[in-house]
Each structure stands twice: as structure tokens, then as C-alpha cells.
């Protein structure tokens, strides 16, 4: 059975984002790790109480993202992730910006998380964070060395980056599937920007039986349209107060979107 479907019990999950404030090692860190945890816990409870189906914890505040974080950053992330896991019975995932697959696997493995989001799995891309080389070969060897049923959700043409060398969409998708990812993520070009419904349909056509979820831009008005052609969605901005990704989770916005899914 596909591990994505096993984790989410064959449902079409709405996965909410817990965006961590800057961690130690990041330029914006304010010197109070407990405050970072408390803000994350507030958002986590808002997602749970609002009815979200799953959660991703991400070091969203660590702008500009590094492709190789300091040890203290990853350790602080793990400490918070472990505490959050104890507060939540939903499926939970880890995303360590930007494409820090070793930290993602280590934290998910050690803290009892169910999946990771991998931005650059079978492509070579570049952007404001530098150059990201395909992580798939090294990640799958790490998984073989430290095996666990942790699903890998892999972006296709991930937002905020551009291809170093363009490659056909079908080649990219087939490479991700062949490489061992459990789910594909279709995104817009930046946070909060939507791919088109036709983009999702085309990815689904190529992916066949492998799940495809939408990774950006879904809101209460469009969620039904996207769920009609996809296997779920990751939602950040639309769950935040005033729809602003920099704000805390708004439990009422979560409830409203989840109501529209029914």
C-alpha cells in the first residue's frame, strides 16, 4: 500500500502549517526559544480545534533559508517538534528549509513524525537560497540505513526556485516516483500563489496511481475545486489571521475552510 495513503487512511487530507518563528542560528531569532514553542503550540491547537486533518511543522521564520543549517538550529527544531508531537494525535510532518533532508529524516525519525516534505527530490534548482541539488539519491539511502514508515511528499517545480536546466514535466514526475517518493506536491511560483486546476489535472494524469496534492494557494472558496482533482492540500496563508502568512492561525478560518470541504 502507498505510504501516503497509509498515513492518511485513504482520505484527502487538509494539512495545516505550523510556521515556527526564527530559531537559534537564524538572523531573526529573538533569544527566547520557549516563546517560539508557545507560538507554535498556539497555532497547532488552532489547527486541531479548527478541524484540520494533519500538520506540517516548518522553520518558516528562518529567512533567508540556508541549505545547510547550523547544528543548533536543527537541535532547537527537534526539541520543539518533540514537544508538539506530544500535543497532537493527528498525522504530523516535518519540513526543514531549505531542502535539509538529513535534518528532516532525523527529526521525523526521532520524534515520531509520519511524513516529511522534500522540496527538491529529483531536480536541480536554484533561487534566493542558493543551489539545491537533487536530494532523492541521498535521502533514499538514508531511509534504507535508518528505515521507518515515514512518507515522503515531494514537490514538483517547487515554489521560490527555478530549474538550473529545464526538464520535461513527465520526466520529472516519473523520476520522483521511480526514486521512491510517496506523493507529489503541485505548487504555484510563490507562497500563497495557486497552481491552476489544469496544472493539477496534468500532474495527476502523468502520476497515475501516485497521490498528488496541492501545495499552495488553496482557500475556502477554491478548496472544493482542487479536491475534486487532487488527493489533498497543504494550507498555510488561508488559515492565518486576515489571510496573511505572517500572522498566527485563525481557528475560525480553519473551521470555515474545513466546513467547505464537506
C-alpha positions as CSV (number, residue, x, y, z in Angstrom):
1,X,0.0,0.0,0.0
2,X,1.2,3.5,-0.8
3,X,2.6,5.0,2.4
4,X,0.8,8.4,1.8
5,X,-2.5,6.5,1.8
6,X,-1.5,4.5,4.8
7,X,-0.6,7.6,6.8
8,X,-3.8,9.5,5.8
9,X,-6.0,6.4,5.8
10,X,-7.1,6.8,2.2
11,X,-8.6,10.3,2.9
12,X,-7.9,13.6,1.1
13,X,-6.2,15.4,3.9
14,X,-6.2,19.1,4.5
15,X,-2.7,19.7,6.0
16,X,-2.2,22.9,8.0
17,X,1.1,24.6,8.6
18,X,2.7,25.3,11.9
19,X,5.2,28.0,10.9
20,X,7.9,28.3,13.5
21,X,9.2,31.7,14.5
22,X,13.0,32.2,13.9
23,X,15.1,29.5,15.6
24,X,18.6,29.9,17.1
25,X,21.1,30.4,14.3
26,X,18.6,32.3,12.1
27,X,19.1,36.1,11.7
28,X,15.7,36.9,13.2
29,X,16.0,34.8,16.3
30,X,15.0,36.9,19.4
31,X,16.7,34.8,22.1
32,X,13.7,33.1,23.6
33,X,13.2,29.5,22.4
34,X,10.3,29.0,24.8
35,X,8.4,31.8,23.1
36,X,9.0,30.0,19.7
37,X,7.4,26.9,21.2
38,X,4.5,28.7,22.7
39,X,3.6,30.4,19.4
40,X,3.9,27.1,17.6
41,X,1.6,25.4,20.2
42,X,-1.0,28.2,19.8
43,X,-1.0,27.5,16.0
44,X,-1.1,23.8,16.5
45,X,-4.1,24.0,18.8
46,X,-5.9,26.3,16.3
47,X,-5.4,23.8,13.6
48,X,-6.6,20.9,15.8
49,X,-9.6,22.7,17.1
50,X,-10.5,24.0,13.7
51,X,-10.6,20.5,12.2
52,X,-7.5,20.2,10.1
53,X,-6.6,16.6,9.2
54,X,-2.8,16.9,9.6
55,X,0.0,19.3,10.3
56,X,3.4,20.2,9.0
57,X,5.9,21.9,11.3
58,X,8.3,24.1,9.3
59,X,11.1,26.6,10.2
60,X,9.3,29.3,8.2
61,X,10.8,32.1,10.2
62,X,14.4,31.3,9.4
63,X,14.6,33.7,6.4
64,X,16.9,33.8,4.5
65,X,16.9,30.0,4.4
66,X,20.2,28.1,4.5
67,X,20.8,24.9,2.5
68,X,22.9,23.6,5.4
69,X,21.7,24.7,8.9
70,X,23.8,25.0,11.9
71,X,23.6,22.2,14.4
72,X,21.9,24.5,17.0
73,X,19.1,25.3,14.5
74,X,18.3,21.6,13.8
75,X,18.6,20.7,17.5
76,X,16.2,23.5,18.5
77,X,13.8,22.4,15.8
78,X,13.9,18.8,17.1
79,X,13.3,20.0,20.7
80,X,10.2,21.9,19.7
81,X,9.0,19.1,17.3
82,X,9.2,16.6,20.1
83,X,7.1,18.7,22.4
84,X,4.5,19.4,19.7
85,X,4.2,15.7,18.9
86,X,3.1,15.1,22.4
87,X,0.2,17.6,22.0
88,X,-1.2,16.1,18.8
89,X,-2.7,12.8,17.7
90,X,-3.0,13.9,14.0
91,X,-0.6,12.8,11.3
92,X,2.4,15.2,11.5
93,X,5.2,16.1,9.1
94,X,8.5,17.9,9.1
95,X,9.9,20.4,6.6
96,X,13.3,21.9,7.3
97,X,14.0,24.8,4.9
98,X,15.6,24.6,2.5
99,X,15.8,21.0,1.4
100,X,17.6,19.9,4.6
101,X,16.7,16.2,4.0
102,X,19.1,14.8,6.6
103,X,17.6,17.0,9.4
104,X,14.0,16.2,8.2
105,X,14.6,12.5,8.3
106,X,16.4,12.6,11.6
107,X,13.8,14.8,13.3
108,X,10.9,12.8,11.9
109,X,12.6,9.5,12.8
110,X,13.5,10.6,16.3
111,X,10.3,12.5,17.2
112,X,7.7,10.1,15.9
113,X,6.5,12.1,12.9
114,X,4.6,10.5,10.0
115,X,6.0,12.3,6.9
116,X,8.4,14.8,5.5
117,X,8.1,17.4,2.8
118,X,11.0,17.4,0.4
119,X,11.3,20.4,-1.9
120,X,14.0,19.2,-4.4
121,X,13.8,15.4,-4.7
122,X,14.6,14.7,-8.4
123,X,15.5,18.1,-9.9
124,X,18.4,20.6,-9.6
125,X,17.1,24.0,-8.8
126,X,18.3,27.4,-7.7
127,X,16.8,30.5,-6.1
128,X,17.3,33.1,-3.3
129,X,18.7,30.3,-1.0
130,X,21.4,29.2,-3.5
131,X,21.7,26.0,-5.5
132,X,19.8,22.8,-4.4
133,X,20.9,19.5,-5.8
134,X,18.5,16.6,-6.1
135,X,18.3,15.0,-2.7
136,X,16.5,11.8,-3.7
137,X,19.5,9.5,-4.1
138,X,21.0,10.5,-0.7
139,X,17.6,10.6,1.1
140,X,16.6,7.1,0.0
141,X,20.0,5.8,1.1
142,X,19.4,7.4,4.5
143,X,16.0,5.8,4.6
144,X,17.5,2.4,3.8
145,X,20.1,2.9,6.6
146,X,17.5,4.1,9.2
147,X,14.2,2.5,7.9
148,X,10.9,3.7,9.2
149,X,7.4,4.2,7.7
150,X,7.8,7.9,7.1
151,X,6.1,9.1,3.9
152,X,8.0,11.4,1.5
153,X,5.9,14.2,0.0
154,X,8.0,15.6,-2.9
155,X,7.5,18.9,-4.7
156,X,7.5,19.2,-8.4
157,X,9.0,22.5,-9.7
158,X,9.0,23.8,-6.1
159,X,7.9,27.4,-5.5
160,X,10.6,30.1,-4.9
161,X,13.0,28.3,-7.2
162,X,13.9,27.9,-10.9
163,X,15.3,25.0,-12.8
164,X,19.1,25.0,-13.4
165,X,18.3,23.0,-16.5
166,X,14.8,22.7,-17.7
167,X,13.5,19.1,-17.9
168,X,10.1,17.8,-19.2
169,X,7.3,17.6,-16.6
170,X,6.7,13.9,-17.3
171,X,10.4,13.1,-16.9
172,X,10.5,15.0,-13.5
173,X,7.4,13.2,-12.2
174,X,8.5,9.8,-13.4
175,X,11.9,10.4,-11.8
176,X,10.3,11.3,-8.4
177,X,8.1,8.3,-8.5
178,X,10.9,6.0,-9.6
179,X,13.1,7.4,-6.9
180,X,10.6,6.3,-4.2
181,X,8.6,9.3,-3.1
182,X,5.1,8.6,-1.9
183,X,3.3,11.7,-3.1
184,X,3.7,14.6,-5.4
185,X,3.1,18.3,-4.5
186,X,1.9,20.8,-7.1
187,X,2.5,24.4,-6.2
188,X,2.4,27.9,-7.6
189,X,5.5,30.0,-8.0
190,X,5.5,31.6,-4.5
191,X,3.8,31.1,-1.1
192,X,0.1,31.7,-1.4
193,X,0.0,31.6,-5.2
194,X,-2.1,28.8,-6.7
195,X,-1.3,26.4,-9.4
196,X,-4.2,26.1,-11.9
197,X,-6.7,23.3,-11.7
198,X,-5.4,22.2,-15.1
199,X,-1.9,22.1,-13.7
200,X,-3.1,19.6,-11.1
201,X,-5.0,17.6,-13.6
202,X,-2.0,17.2,-15.8
203,X,0.2,16.1,-12.9
204,X,-2.4,13.6,-11.9
205,X,-2.6,12.3,-15.5
206,X,1.2,11.7,-15.5
207,X,1.4,10.4,-11.9
208,X,-1.2,7.7,-12.4
209,X,-1.9,6.0,-9.1
210,X,0.6,8.1,-7.1
211,X,-1.2,10.7,-5.0
212,X,-0.9,14.4,-6.0
213,X,-1.7,17.2,-3.5
214,X,-1.9,21.0,-3.9
215,X,0.9,22.8,-2.0
216,X,0.0,26.5,-2.2
217,X,-2.8,29.0,-2.7
218,X,-5.8,26.9,-1.7
219,X,-8.5,28.9,0.2
220,X,-12.1,28.4,1.4
221,X,-13.6,29.4,-2.0
222,X,-11.4,27.1,-4.1
223,X,-10.8,24.1,-1.9
224,X,-13.6,22.0,-3.4
225,X,-12.4,22.7,-6.9
226,X,-8.9,21.5,-6.0
227,X,-10.0,18.5,-4.0
228,X,-12.2,17.4,-7.0
229,X,-8.9,16.8,-9.0
230,X,-6.3,16.2,-6.3
231,X,-5.6,13.9,-3.3
232,X,-5.4,16.7,-0.7
233,X,-3.9,20.1,0.1
234,X,-1.3,21.9,2.2
235,X,-2.7,25.2,3.6
236,X,-0.7,28.0,5.1
237,X,-1.8,31.5,4.3
238,X,-5.5,30.8,4.2
239,X,-5.5,29.6,7.8
240,X,-3.8,32.7,9.1
241,X,-5.5,35.8,10.6
242,X,-6.6,38.0,7.7
243,X,-5.1,35.5,5.3
244,X,-1.6,36.9,6.0
245,X,1.0,34.2,6.2
246,X,3.0,36.1,8.8
247,X,0.1,36.1,11.3
248,X,-1.0,33.4,13.8
249,X,-3.5,30.7,12.9
250,X,-7.1,31.9,13.0
251,X,-9.2,29.0,14.3
252,X,-12.4,30.3,12.7
253,X,-10.8,30.5,9.3
254,X,-9.7,26.9,9.7
255,X,-13.3,25.9,10.6
256,X,-14.7,27.8,7.7
257,X,-12.5,26.1,5.1
258,X,-13.0,22.7,6.6
259,X,-16.7,23.2,6.5
260,X,-16.4,23.9,2.8
261,X,-14.7,20.6,2.3
262,X,-17.7,18.6,3.4
